[in-house]
Amino acid sequence: MKALLLVDESQDKIAIREIEKPSPKKGEVLVQVKAAALNHRDQWCRIGMYPNIQYDTVLGSDGAGVVAEIGVGVDGSWLNKEVIINPNIHWGDDEAAQSAAYHILGMPTNGTFAEYVVVHADRLSEKPAHLNFSEAAALPLGGLTAFRATFTKGHVSKGNKVLVSGIGGGVAQFAFQFALVVGAEVCVTSGSPEKLDQMIDRGATGGFNYKEEAWSKNALKTTGGFDVIIDSAGGSSMNDYLRLIKSGGRLVHYGSTTGAPKNLDMFRLFWSQASIHGSTMGSDKEFGEMVKFVSENNIKPILSSVRDFDQIIAAFDEMHAGNQMGKLVVTF
Ligand SMILES: NC(=O)c1ccc[n+]([C@@H]2O[C@H](COP(=O)([O-])OP(=O)(O)OC[C@H]3O[C@@H](n4cnc5c(N)ncnc54)[C@H](OP(=O)(O)O)[C@@H]3O)[C@@H](O)[C@H]2O)c1
């Protein structure tokens, strides 16, 4: 079968190779992947900025497809079902945080950038009926991360004023849609004026370009501040967020794309009574709740592009350039 491997020999660090089709063992299933989606994690792996990198691993955490084979002990009703895959492996029993054994499908376990992937049967959910395979493939990792950040950590509810940063990002567009659905007033940031315009059309109350020096001063003037800020950039923007957070508000961070802040305005942090929350992925329980929420509210992931699997390296390059608006998908 065709698969995209992380390799140590080419300049690209990723290559499509022909590898042996895997077989499901006891409790496992073989899923024929119809569509898979990129996450920034795949790009971090490609450039060696991810823990526990192992070469010759099939990358990819997000996938949707059809159950093609089942292993011993698996409920026969899964066979031929259209499914999505929960990328969590060994979250554990604690809702507060993942276990020490936790990892994510696609490194070091072989992932979804292949014609077939083997996962444990308990990783399967039925594909939401309102989504096609490309849309469904875009959902698992980004949807789960956004769900925990928005609701479990951010407690976003009706009437809240929410800022979602870097709206072109795959996770950010879910956080935006989730907050909007529950009746929050949502503003966004982006480095691209076109993306900001697009999100105003989709219901954002305001948009601010984080590349402009005075963006947070302008945002404060026009909005009066936010109850919740959901961010994955970190870096020097942290002080902008501290300027923008209302008294008692919540900053939720699920990433640090621009690294650590060089300094932090400690005065604003304590005086505003704000709290800073870290958030990573989500539990299996949250995964189930997220899929139900998306189905009940007819939410469709925003897809930046859908390419043939043979063009997957171009999708990685698009992510690296930051040109995407939403999820990058490949189909088989
Ligand atoms: N902890 C977790 O479980 C978890 C899960 C998923 C992702 N993450 C992390 O979250 C980050 C985003 O992941 P993703 O998959 O959504 O990535 P992505 O689709 O590649 O999106 C990255 C986005 O970051 C935005 N950005 C870049 N510089 C920024 C800045 N200075 N301020 C605000 N936004 C900025 C850009 O938005 P514009 O294009 O609008 O400018 C870009 O589109 C990555 O660091 C990833 O590793 C963590």
The ligand as an SDF file (V2000), in Angstrom:
LIG
                    3D

 48 52  0  0  0  0  0  0  0  0999 V2000
   -1.9970   20.8520   22.5210 N   0  0  0  0  0  0  0  0  0  0  0  0
   -2.6510   20.1950   21.5780 C   0  0  0  0  0  0  0  0  0  0  0  0
   -3.3020   19.1820   21.8190 O   0  0  0  0  0  0  0  0  0  0  0  0
   -2.6220   20.7270   20.1890 C   0  0  0  0  0  0  0  0  0  0  0  0
   -3.5080   20.2410   19.2430 C   0  0  0  0  0  0  0  0  0  0  0  0
   -3.5020   20.7850   17.9900 C   0  0  0  0  0  0  0  0  0  0  0  0
   -2.6000   21.7980   17.6800 C   0  0  0  0  0  0  0  0  0  0  0  0
   -1.7120   22.2080   18.6220 N   0  0  0  0  0  0  0  0  0  0  0  0
   -0.7590   23.2770   18.3210 C   0  0  0  0  0  0  0  0  0  0  0  0
   -1.5050   24.4450   18.0060 O   0  0  0  0  0  0  0  0  0  0  0  0
   -0.8670   25.1540   16.9540 C   0  0  0  0  0  0  0  0  0  0  0  0
   -1.8460   25.2780   15.7860 C   0  0  0  0  0  0  0  0  0  0  0  0
   -2.1110   23.9900   15.2800 O   0  0  0  0  0  0  0  0  0  0  0  0
   -2.9700   23.7750   13.9550 P   0  0  0  0  0  0  0  0  0  0  0  0
   -2.9070   22.3360   13.6080 O   0  0  0  0  0  0  0  0  0  0  0  0
   -4.2800   24.4420   14.1040 O   0  0  0  0  0  0  0  0  0  0  0  0
   -2.0220   24.5790   12.9540 O   0  0  0  0  0  0  0  0  0  0  0  0
   -2.2260   25.2700   11.5670 P   0  0  0  0  0  0  0  0  0  0  0  0
   -3.4690   24.7860   10.9170 O   0  0  0  0  0  0  0  0  0  0  0  0
   -0.9360   25.1590   10.8590 O   0  0  0  0  0  0  0  0  0  0  0  0
   -2.4570   26.7940   11.9970 O   0  0  0  0  0  0  0  0  0  0  0  0
   -1.4470   27.6270   12.4230 C   0  0  0  0  0  0  0  0  0  0  0  0
   -2.0050   29.0400   12.4630 C   0  0  0  0  0  0  0  0  0  0  0  0
   -1.2870   29.7680   13.4430 O   0  0  0  0  0  0  0  0  0  0  0  0
   -1.5850   31.1180   13.2220 C   0  0  0  0  0  0  0  0  0  0  0  0
   -0.5110   31.9840   13.6900 N   0  0  0  0  0  0  0  0  0  0  0  0
    0.7770   32.0430   13.2560 C   0  0  0  0  0  0  0  0  0  0  0  0
    1.4340   33.0310   13.9140 N   0  0  0  0  0  0  0  0  0  0  0  0
    0.5470   33.5990   14.7800 C   0  0  0  0  0  0  0  0  0  0  0  0
    0.5950   34.6620   15.7010 C   0  0  0  0  0  0  0  0  0  0  0  0
    1.7190   35.3630   15.9070 N   0  0  0  0  0  0  0  0  0  0  0  0
   -0.5190   34.9640   16.3980 N   0  0  0  0  0  0  0  0  0  0  0  0
   -1.6590   34.2680   16.2290 C   0  0  0  0  0  0  0  0  0  0  0  0
   -1.7730   33.2540   15.3410 N   0  0  0  0  0  0  0  0  0  0  0  0
   -0.6900   32.9250   14.6370 C   0  0  0  0  0  0  0  0  0  0  0  0
   -1.8120   31.2870   11.7320 C   0  0  0  0  0  0  0  0  0  0  0  0
   -3.0870   31.9180   11.5790 O   0  0  0  0  0  0  0  0  0  0  0  0
   -3.4170   32.9120   10.3530 P   0  0  0  0  0  0  0  0  0  0  0  0
   -3.2020   32.0730    9.1370 O   0  0  0  0  0  0  0  0  0  0  0  0
   -4.8390   33.2620   10.5610 O   0  0  0  0  0  0  0  0  0  0  0  0
   -2.4950   34.0850   10.4570 O   0  0  0  0  0  0  0  0  0  0  0  0
   -1.7910   29.8460   11.2030 C   0  0  0  0  0  0  0  0  0  0  0  0
   -2.7740   29.5990   10.2590 O   0  0  0  0  0  0  0  0  0  0  0  0
    0.4100   24.3870   16.6200 C   0  0  0  0  0  0  0  0  0  0  0  0
    1.4710   24.9270   17.3680 O   0  0  0  0  0  0  0  0  0  0  0  0
    0.0920   22.9790   17.0990 C   0  0  0  0  0  0  0  0  0  0  0  0
    1.2350   22.2350   17.3900 O   0  0  0  0  0  0  0  0  0  0  0  0
   -1.7120   21.7050   19.8690 C   0  0  0  0  0  0  0  0  0  0  0  0
  1  2  1  0
  2  3  2  0
  2  4  1  0
  4  5  1  0
  4 48  2  0
  5  6  2  0
  6  7  1  0
  7  8  2  0
  8  9  1  0
  8 48  1  0
  9 10  1  0
  9 46  1  0
 10 11  1  0
 11 12  1  0
 11 44  1  0
 12 13  1  0
 13 14  1  0
 14 15  2  0
 14 16  1  0
 14 17  1  0
 17 18  1  0
 18 19  2  0
 18 20  1  0
 18 21  1  0
 21 22  1  0
 22 23  1  0
 23 24  1  0
 23 42  1  0
 24 25  1  0
 25 26  1  0
 25 36  1  0
 26 27  1  0
 26 35  1  0
 27 28  2  0
 28 29  1  0
 29 30  1  0
 29 35  2  0
 30 31  1  0
 30 32  2  0
 32 33  1  0
 33 34  2  0
 34 35  1  0
 36 37  1  0
 36 42  1  0
 37 38  1  0
 38 39  2  0
 38 40  1  0
 38 41  1  0
 42 43  1  0
 44 45  1  0
 44 46  1  0
 46 47  1  0
M  CHG  2   8   1  16  -1
M  END
$$$$
